[in-house]
Amino acid sequence: MSKQARTSYDSSPSGTLPGNSLYSQTLSRAYQSREPGSVRSGGVHPRGPSSVPVIGGNIPIQLKNSQISQPTNNTASVPLLIRPWKDNDHHTYFSGDFMFCQKGASSSLQTVIDLQQFKQMKFEEKNELVEHFHQHNFFGIYRNVANIDSLRSVGRTQQALINIDVFGRTNVPNIFGRNTVSGDLVSLYFYCKYSMSLNRWVYHIVPINGRTQPQRTNLLGIVPIGIVSFSGKSVVPTMIEKSLESRDTLQQQPQIEVLML
């Protein structure tokens, strides 16, 4: 490149030399601003302590933030359009319910199931129960129902649009034991069990808080729920099994906050 070509190049928007233009003056003020937090603030920004602070002394505040809480561990919820059950069981789902979704849905409608529906199912053969379990995946925690008017306008009043928490903080009933504390990894252990009274194979679900080592016999799978971030009132151990059978009993249990990963 020639000397004439280099001197004729001008990056300023006004077309004048950068040293004599308003553009250069603006850049000068931007890079030598006296506003706190800017580059080369000229000493206006409060300086931090240069030595160990004296007990009871004041420490200069270098950063002020009016935000009450930092945007961390936010809850992510996704909408799910679900199929109705003939017995209207989908109308009794509640906030904090453990939701499972059937695999391989070919349409936008999803078939969901919770713990109580698992416990109500009966199978003549063990293989049928095992196959049924592997047809479902844990989806998340039920938050609320979000029905829209467009479904009612076409006569689909039985379909429901629900919101399910899939990541972040959520509240669930404490069915994991009275000694569940913050930091515990809570999970659900699914077993197949033969009921002599029913003469059928049924589901046996054991909530685990990571402090016990359950048996492995007839274990179908382990469903991790999340890490406990806040544990409140302890649960009565005798109510855990009843909670797995009845939604009304499950809703009455004290809740814990879980961080879903």
C-alpha positions in Angstrom: 0.0 0.0 0.0 1.4 3.4 -1.0 1.9 6.4 1.4 -0.9 8.3 -0.2 -3.3 5.5 0.2 -2.5 5.2 3.9 -2.9 8.9 4.6 -6.2 9.1 2.7 -7.8 6.5 4.9 -10.1 8.0 7.6 -12.2 5.9 10.1 -14.1 8.8 11.6 -17.8 9.1 10.6 -17.5 12.8 9.8 -14.8 12.4 7.1 -12.3 14.6 8.9 -9.1 13.7 10.6 -9.7 11.8 13.9 -7.5 14.2 15.9 -9.6 17.3 15.0 -13.1 15.8 14.9 -16.0 15.6 17.4 -15.7 11.8 16.9 -12.2 11.8 18.5 -13.4 14.0 21.4 -16.2 11.6 22.1 -13.8 8.7 22.1 -11.6 10.6 24.5 -14.4 11.2 26.9 -15.5 7.5 26.7 -12.1 6.1 27.5 -11.3 8.7 30.2 -14.7 9.0 31.8 -15.0 9.9 35.4 -18.2 7.8 35.9 -17.8 5.1 38.5 -17.0 1.8 37.0 -15.8 3.1 33.6 -12.4 2.6 32.1 -9.8 5.1 33.6 -12.3 6.6 35.9 -9.7 9.1 37.2 -9.9 8.0 40.8 -13.6 8.9 41.3 -14.4 5.2 41.8 -13.9 4.3 45.5 -10.8 2.4 46.1 -10.9 -0.8 48.2 -8.9 -1.2 51.4 -5.1 -1.5 50.9 -4.6 -3.4 54.2 -6.6 -5.6 56.6 -9.7 -3.6 57.7 -9.8 -2.6 61.3 -12.4 -4.3 63.4 -15.4 -2.0 63.6 -14.1 0.2 60.9 -15.9 1.2 57.6 -15.0 -0.5 54.3 -15.6 1.6 51.2 -18.4 0.3 49.1 -17.2 -0.4 45.6 -20.3 -1.9 44.0 -23.9 -1.1 44.6 -26.8 -3.3 43.4 -30.5 -2.8 44.0 -31.3 -6.3 42.9 -32.7 -8.3 45.8 -31.6 -11.7 44.6 -29.2 -12.9 42.0 -30.6 -14.7 39.0 -29.3 -18.2 39.9 -31.0 -21.5 40.2 -34.0 -20.2 38.3 -36.9 -22.7 37.7 -37.5 -23.8 34.1 -41.0 -25.0 33.4 -42.3 -26.4 30.1 -45.9 -26.7 28.9 -47.2 -30.2 28.2 -50.5 -31.1 26.4 -51.7 -34.3 28.1 -54.3 -36.9 27.2 -57.3 -37.3 29.6 -57.9 -40.4 31.7 -61.3 -42.0 31.6 -61.6 -41.7 35.4 -60.6 -38.0 35.2 -57.5 -38.8 37.2 -55.6 -36.0 35.4 -57.9 -33.5 37.2 -56.5 -34.5 40.6 -52.8 -33.8 39.8 -51.5 -31.2 42.2 -48.5 -28.9 42.6 -45.5 -31.0 43.6 -46.7 -34.2 42.0 -44.1 -36.5 40.5 -44.9 -36.8 36.8 -43.8 -39.5 34.3 -44.3 -39.4 30.6 -44.8 -42.3 28.2 -42.2 -42.7 25.6 -42.7 -42.6 21.8 -45.6 -40.2 21.5 -46.4 -39.7 17.8 -48.4 -36.6 18.4 -48.4 -33.4 20.5 -50.6 -35.2 23.1 -48.6 -36.8 25.9 -49.7 -39.6 28.3 -48.6 -38.8 31.8 -48.7 -40.8 35.0 -47.9 -40.1 38.6 -46.8 -42.3 41.6 -50.4 -43.1 42.7 -51.3 -44.4 39.2 -48.2 -46.6 39.3 -49.3 -48.1 42.6 -52.8 -48.8 41.3 -51.6 -50.9 38.3 -51.7 -54.7 38.5 -50.1 -57.2 36.1 -50.5 -60.9 35.6 -46.9 -61.4 34.5 -43.7 -59.9 35.8 -42.5 -59.2 32.2 -45.6 -57.0 31.6 -44.7 -54.9 34.6 -41.1 -54.6 33.6 -42.0 -53.6 30.0 -44.5 -51.0 31.4 -41.9 -49.4 33.6 -39.4 -49.0 30.7 -42.0 -47.4 28.6 -42.0 -44.3 30.9 -39.5 -41.6 31.8 -39.5 -39.2 34.7 -40.4 -35.8 33.2 -40.5 -33.4 36.1 -42.6 -31.9 38.9 -46.2 -30.7 38.3 -46.6 -27.0 38.8 -50.1 -25.9 37.6 -52.7 -26.2 34.8 -52.6 -23.7 32.0 -55.7 -24.4 29.9 -56.3 -22.2 26.9 -59.6 -21.1 25.4 -58.7 -22.5 22.0 -59.1 -26.0 23.3 -62.6 -25.3 24.6 -63.6 -23.7 21.3 -63.1 -26.9 19.3 -64.7 -29.1 21.9 -61.6 -30.6 23.4 -62.5 -29.8 27.0 -60.9 -32.9 28.4 -57.4 -32.1 27.1 -55.2 -30.2 29.6 -52.2 -28.0 29.1 -50.0 -28.2 32.2 -46.7 -26.7 33.3 -44.0 -29.0 34.6 -40.8 -28.0 36.4 -37.9 -29.7 34.7 -34.9 -27.8 36.0 -34.0 -25.6 38.9 -35.7 -25.1 42.2 -39.1 -26.7 42.9 -41.1 -27.9 45.9 -42.1 -31.5 46.5 -43.7 -33.4 49.4 -41.2 -34.8 51.8 -41.6 -38.5 51.4 -37.9 -39.2 51.8 -37.7 -39.5 55.6 -37.5 -37.4 58.7 -33.7 -37.2 58.5 -33.7 -35.6 55.1 -31.5 -32.5 55.2 -30.1 -29.9 52.8 -27.5 -31.5 50.4 -29.2 -34.9 50.2 -29.7 -36.4 46.8 -33.3 -37.7 46.9 -34.4 -40.5 44.5 -37.2 -43.0 43.9 -36.4 -46.7 43.7 -38.9 -48.7 41.7 -39.3 -52.4 42.4 -41.6 -55.2 41.1 -43.4 -57.1 43.8 -45.8 -60.0 43.8 -48.9 -59.5 45.9 -50.3 -62.7 47.4 -53.6 -61.0 48.3 -54.1 -59.7 44.7 -52.4 -62.6 43.0 -50.8 -60.0 40.7 -47.5 -58.2 40.2 -47.5 -54.6 41.4 -45.2 -51.7 41.8 -43.3 -51.1 45.0 -41.8 -47.6 45.3 -39.2 -46.7 47.9 -38.2 -43.0 48.4 -34.5 -42.7 49.3 -32.6 -39.7 50.7 -29.1 -41.1 50.1 -28.5 -42.1 53.7 -29.7 -45.7 53.3 -28.7 -48.5 51.0 -31.8 -50.2 49.7 -31.9 -53.8 48.4 -31.3 -54.6 44.8 -33.6 -57.6 44.5 -36.3 -57.0 41.8 -35.1 -53.5 41.3 -36.5 -51.9 38.1 -34.7 -48.6 38.1 -33.6 -45.6 40.1 -35.2 -42.2 39.4 -33.1 -39.3 40.8 -35.2 -36.2 41.7 -32.6 -33.7 42.7 -30.6 -32.2 45.6 -32.4 -30.9 48.7 -31.8 -27.1 49.0 -34.2 -26.5 51.9 -35.7 -29.0 54.3 -38.5 -27.9 56.7 -40.7 -29.8 59.0 -39.9 -33.5 59.2 -42.4 -36.1 57.9 -44.0 -38.9 60.0 -42.5 -42.2 58.7 -45.8 -44.1 58.9 -47.4 -41.6 56.5 -44.9 -42.2 53.7 -46.4 -45.4 52.4 -49.9 -43.9 52.7 -48.8 -40.9 50.7 -47.8 -43.2 47.8 -51.3 -44.6 47.8 -53.3 -41.4 48.1 -52.9 -38.0 46.5 -54.8 -36.4 49.4 -52.4 -37.7 51.9 -49.4 -36.8 49.8 -50.6 -33.2 49.6 -50.7 -33.0 53.3 -47.1 -33.8 53.8 -44.6 -31.0 54.6 -42.7 -29.9 51.5 -39.0 -29.5 50.8 -37.2 -27.5 48.2 -35.3 -29.5 45.7 -32.8 -28.4 43.1 -33.4 -30.4 39.9 -30.3 -31.0 37.8 
